Amino acid sequence: MRTLELLLLALLTLRLIFPLTSFRARPAGSFASSAVLVAVLAFHVMLEGVRWNMALLYLAALTVIARDLWFWVRARPIPTASLQRRWLTRSAGVLVLGVATLPGWLLPVPDLPAPTGPFAVGTDVIEVALPEDVPRAAPGFDRARARLWYPANTVENTAAHRCGDTWLEHEATMLPALAQRAGLPGFTLQHLSHVRTHACWGVPAAGDGTLPVLTFDHGRGGFAAQNTFLAEELASHGWLVVSLDHPGGAVLSVFQDGETIPFDDPSFGGGLEGSAYDDAIRTLGERWIAETRAVLDALERGEGPSTLIGRIDRNRLVTSGHSTGGGSAFGLCAVEPGCIATVGLDPWMLPTPPVLLDDGLTVPVAALFSDPALEFFEPANRLAFDRLAGATQDRGLATGAVTYSGAGHMDVTDVALLSPIADRLGLYVGPAPGREVLTMVRHDVLDVLGSTGTLPMGR
């Protein structure tokens, strides 16, 4: 819960413990109590914003204020009751406050971790018409978009730069899509419109040299901003992060002109089994590689934000991704001449070209895995990565793998912060503290981007 929400809860709790019995006997104290409640509620609305899952707490506060106002206007004592009845009333009040607070605690407004690097963070988007030679997920899926984060100088927060903006673009359509993807009613995640990032839109990039590039590919039904915690951190350390919304593979792609491309299950082999399913996923991996390269080509041509024209250094490229995107990121690195390392966040290895499992890569390879005890992946998935790592080691190159004890498949994404019961909502998080896992992910990815490109084998 946010600061003013906690203060509102504390004030209401105090009113239960120390009830006021008479405006006639103690007018100053009675008036002050209600005035403070009104002020806290007003500041909360203005500074933090109203959210639906605090509605019961708002109702409790308004009920107390209205009751005080009624007795104050009439200048009559608030009725007293027997000791037994007072205890029953207070017990019932505590129960009501607990119930009123529960929705806000179960679905909080997450606080994204602040970047630790020396640069401020800029953000923007690029939209690309896919070339004819890029295979389509489905007819009409002929565009891709990417969210960009990059190092910037500190600027004044203006309407143009929108520093500390909302977590998601197009949240009016994205939030219902995310809720439905989790099997929840469409309104359930509307409180996430209050999540604030640390980036500023459209600000000039820091310095005047080229920037190393890290690509990020989301997983099945993911989205470009799903790893904002990591993208902002890397940008603050000098990296240009290019995070794709793969058309048909993202939960929803929303373009600036209002066109939307929904998640397309057949793209993931929906209804297929056995070797046909495997072939469909490998084809998907090839398509995602081509889409990411098309975005990189457009940035090299000078398309996208003007502040990044001439700034992309494709010869200092690291590929990364989560789940499906992690597997395809290994394949992307194999075909990008300037790739210097690759890292998968709980990668699904099926989209990785099979030839790489035997031949390995020519750059350092790393993976950050969820706890196998939670059984998100079959053991064969880790064995496939070990084959890739072993073949890469045979070339004399560094490889590494970290396993986060107690972490689920989505604990390496922003989802780790969304709810203390995210696992009950089917969001594949584990019992490990989400914020601690994200801190380790940021540290370990920065290790990969450092000079050694290695990771400790296990944690």
N, C-alpha and C positions, 0 to 999 in steps of 0.2 A: 504494500500500500504506500501511496505517496505521502509526503510530509503533512500537508494540510488535511488529508483524509485521516491520518493517524491522530492529528490534533482534534479533529471533530469527534472522533471516537472517544478520545480521552475526556473531552468536555462533557459528553453525554454520560459517560461512566461516572464522572464526579457528581453530576446532577442526580444520578441514582443513589449514590452513597450519601450525599448530603443534600437531600431535597429541601427546597424552600417552601415554607408553609404559609407565608403571608406577605403580600405586597404592602399592606397597611403598616405592619410592624417593621419591615425591613425594606423599604422602597428602593434605597440606593443599591443594596446588594442584589435585589431581585432584578432591577432594571439592568445592572451591569452584567449579570449572568446571561440574560437574553441578548444583550447587545453584543457580547463577545461571540456567542453562537452565530448571530447574524453576520458579524464581520468575518469570521472564519469561513462560513459557508459562501459568502460573497467572494472572498479572495480565492477560495478554491475554484469556484466557477470561472473566475477571470484568469487565473494564473495556471491552473492545472487542467481545467476543462472537465465538463460533466461526462460521466460514463454510465452506461445502463446498469452495470453490475454493482453500482453503489446506490441504486434507487431506493432500496429499503432503508439504508442509513440516512439518505436525504429525507425520507418520509418521517423517520424517527426524530430527526432534528427539527423539521418543520412542525411536527406535532407538539414538541416541547415548547417551541417558540410561540405557536398559536395559543397553547394553554396559558403560557405566561401572559401573553397579550390580553387574553380574555379577562383574567383576574385583575390585571393592572388597570384596564379600562374601567372595570366595574368597581375597582378599589375595594375589593372584598378579600377576606382571608382565603387562601387555598385550603380546602377542607383537610383536616387531619383524620387519622384513623388509629385503630388500636395497634399495639406493638406487633401482634401476630399478623395483622393485615398488612402492616408496613413491610415486614420481612417477606411476606408472600409477594407483595407488589414489586419489591426490589429484586427478588429472585426471578420473577417473570420478566422484569425489565432487562436483567443481565442476559437471560435466555434470548429475548427478542433482539438485543444488540448483537449477540453472537451470531444469530441467524442472519441478521442484516449485513454483518461484516463478511460472512463466509463467501458470497459470490465474488467480492472484490479481492479477497485473499487467494481464492482458487484461480482467478483469471486476472492477474495483476497487470499493471503497465510496466513492462520490462525496462530496465535501465541498462542500455548498451555500454560495455566497458569503454572507457576513454582511450584513445590512441596514446602510445608512449613515445613515439618517435619525435625528431626535432622539427618536423614540418607540420604546418596546418594541412587540412585535407580538402581537396576540391572534388567535385563530382559532376557528372554530366551523362548524356546518353548518345549513342550512335545508332541509327537505323539504316539497314543495308538491303537493297534489292539483290536477291541471290542470283548469281550468274546462271546461265542456262545449263552449264555442265554440273551444277550442284544438284544432286538428287533431292526430290521433294518427299516429305512425309506423307502428303496428301495433296490433291489438286487445290490450288489456291494458297498453299503454304509456301509462298515465294518470297517472304521477307524474314529477316532476322533482326534482332536488336540486342544491344549490349549496354549494360550499366558500366560506367567508368569511374574509377577513383584514382586520384593522382596527388603528388605532393604539391603544395601551394604555399604562398606567403599568407600571413595573417591579414585579413581584410575586415572592414567594417560590415556588420550585418545590415544589409539593405534589402529592399524588396526584390532587387535584381539578383542578389547573391543568396538569399534565403538560407542563412546559416542555421544549423540546428533544425532542419526541416524534418518532415515526417519520414518514418522508416520506409514506407512504400509509396511509389508513384501510383496514381490512379487508384487510390485506396477504396473509392466507392464501388469499384468493380472487383478489385483484387481481394479485399477482405472477405466478402461473401464466398468467393471462389475457394479461398483457403479454408474457410469454415466447412464448406460442403465437402472439400477434399478430406477433411478429418472426420466426416460423418456427423457434423454439428449443424444446427440451424444457421441460416445465413447471417443472422444478426450477431451471433455469439462472439465474434472476434472484433466487433466494431471498436472496442476500447483500445485496440492496437493503433488506432489513428492518433493516439496521444504519445506514441513512442517517438522519441527524438534522436536523431543521429548527431554526429559531430562534424559533418562535412558542410561545405558551402558550395552552392550551385554556380557553375560557370566562372569561377574565379581564375585569374591567370596562374599557370603552372609555375612552380618555383624554378629559379635559375634559367639558363638558356641552352643547356646541353641536352643530349638525348636521354631518355629514361628507359631503364630496364623494364621489361614487360612480364607480367604474370597473367596467364589466362585461367579462368575458372569456369568449369562446366557443372551445372547443377545435376541433381539426380532425377529419377522418375517422378514427375509431378512437382518438381522443385521450381525455383524462380531465381532471377539474377541477384536479388538482394538478400537471399537466404543466409549468406555468410558475411553480412555487413560488419560484424565484429572483427573479422579477419581482414577484410578489404580495407577498412579504415586504418587498421594497424599497419598493414604493409605500405599503404600510401604515405603514411606519416614517416616511414623509413626510406622513402624515395622511389617506390615502385609505382608503375602505372598498372592498375588492375583492370582487366577486361573480362567482365562476367556476362556470359551469354544468357539470353532467354531463347532456348531452342524451340522454334515453332512446332507445336504439336506435342513436344516433350515437356514443356513447362506447364504448370498448373493453369496458367492463363498468360498469354502475351498480349499486352495492350499497347498499341502504337499511338503516336502523337495525334494522328488524324482520327482517332477513335475506333479504328478497326481492331477487332480482337480475334485471336486464334486460341481456341480452347485446347485442353488436354485431349490427345487423340490416342485412345487405348490401342487400336490396331497397330499403331507405330511401335508398340512394345510387344508385338506378337500376340495380342489379345485373341484368345480362342485357339491358338496353336499349341502344339505339344511336341516334345522330343526334339529331334534334329531340326524340324521346321521352325520351332521356337528359337533354338540357338542361332539358326541362320538369320532370323528376323532381327535378333538383338545385335548380331555382328554387323548387319547392314545398317542398323541404327547408329552404331558406333562410327561407321564410315561416313554416314551423313552428318553426324555432329562434328566430326573432324573437318569436313568440307565447309560446314557453316562457320566454324570458328576461323578457319583460314580466310574465308571470304570477308569476315569482319576485319581481320588483321590487314588484308590487302587494301580494304577501303581506308583504314587509318593511315597506311603507308602512302596512299594516293593523296592524302590531305583532306579526306572527307571527315565529317564529324566536327567536334568542337574546334574552333579556330585556335584556341590556346594550345592545342596539342599537335598542330600542323608542324611536321618536321621534327617532332620530339620522340617518336617511337623508335626504339632500338631493337629491331627484330633479331639481331645477333646476340642479344642478351635476353633470351626468352626462357621462362620457366612455365611449364604446363601443370595445371592442377585441376582437381574436381572432386566432387563428392558422389559416392555410390556409382551409378551409371556413368556420371561425368568423370569420376576418377579412373574408371577403366578406359574410357575413350581418351582421356588426357595422356595416358601412356602411348596410345597409338598416335596422337597428335605430335608428341615429341619426336617420334620415330621419323616423321615426314617433314619436320621443320628443321632446316639446316642450322638455324641459329639457336636451337634448344640447348640449354646448358644443364638442365636438371628437370626432374619431374617428381611430383608428390601427389599421392592419392589420399583423400580423407575417407576412410572406411570404403575403399574402392570395390566395386563389383567388377570382377575380372572378365566376365563373359564378353563385354564389348571390346576388350583388348584383342587386336589381331593375333590369332593363334601362333603365327610364325615368330612373334616376339617372345613367346614363352620358351622357345627353344634357342633363338638366336640372341636374346637379350637386347639391351639398348647400349648406345655408345656414350651415355651420360649417367651421372649418379641417379639412383632411383630410391624413393622413400615412400613409405605408407604409414598412416596413422590409423590403427584398427580399434574398433569397439571390442568390448569384452566378449570373447567367444562363449563364455558361460551363459550369455543371454540368448545365444543361438539365433541371431538374425540371419547369418549366412550359413550355408552348409560348410563343413570343414574343407571341402574341395576348393572353395574360393580362396582360402589362405594358402593351400597347396599350390594353386595356380600362381599366386604372387611369388611364392618361394621359388617356383621354377623360373619366373622372370628375373628375380633377384639373383638366383644362382648363375643363370646364363650371363647376366651383366657382370657379376663378380669374376667370371671366367675371362672376361675381357680386361680385367685389372681395374675395374671401376668400383667406386664406393656404393654400397646399398645400405638401407637401414629400415627397420620397422619398429614402431612403438605400439604397444597395446595398453589402452587406458582401462584399468581395472574398474568395473562397475559402470562403465559408460556404454550407452546404447548407440544405435546407428545414427540417431539424429542429435546426439550430444555434441557432435563436432560442428553444429550449425547454430544459428540464432534460436532455434526451437528449444534449446536447452534452457532458455530464460523465460519461456512463455507461461509455464504453469507448474506448480508443485505436484500436480496430478497429471502431467502430460502423458505419463505411461498409461494411466487409466483411460486416456482419450485415444489410445492407439497410435501415439506419435513416436514410439520406439526410442524412448529415453530410458536410462538405467538409474540405479540408486545413487550413483556418484554425484556430488554437488556440481550442478551444471556450470556455474561460474568458474569453479576451479578447473574443470575440464577445458573450458574455452581459454583460460590463461595458459594452460599447458600447450594447447594447439597453437596459439600465437607464438609461443616461445619456440616450439619445435619446427614450425614452418620457417621462422626466421633463421633457425639453424641450417635448414636446407638451403636457404638463400645466401648463407654465408660462404666463407671461403672453402670449407671442407666438404659441404654437401652431404654430411653424414649425420646419422642419428644413433643414439644408444639403442641397443637391441633389447627392447622391453622396458617397462617401468612398473 
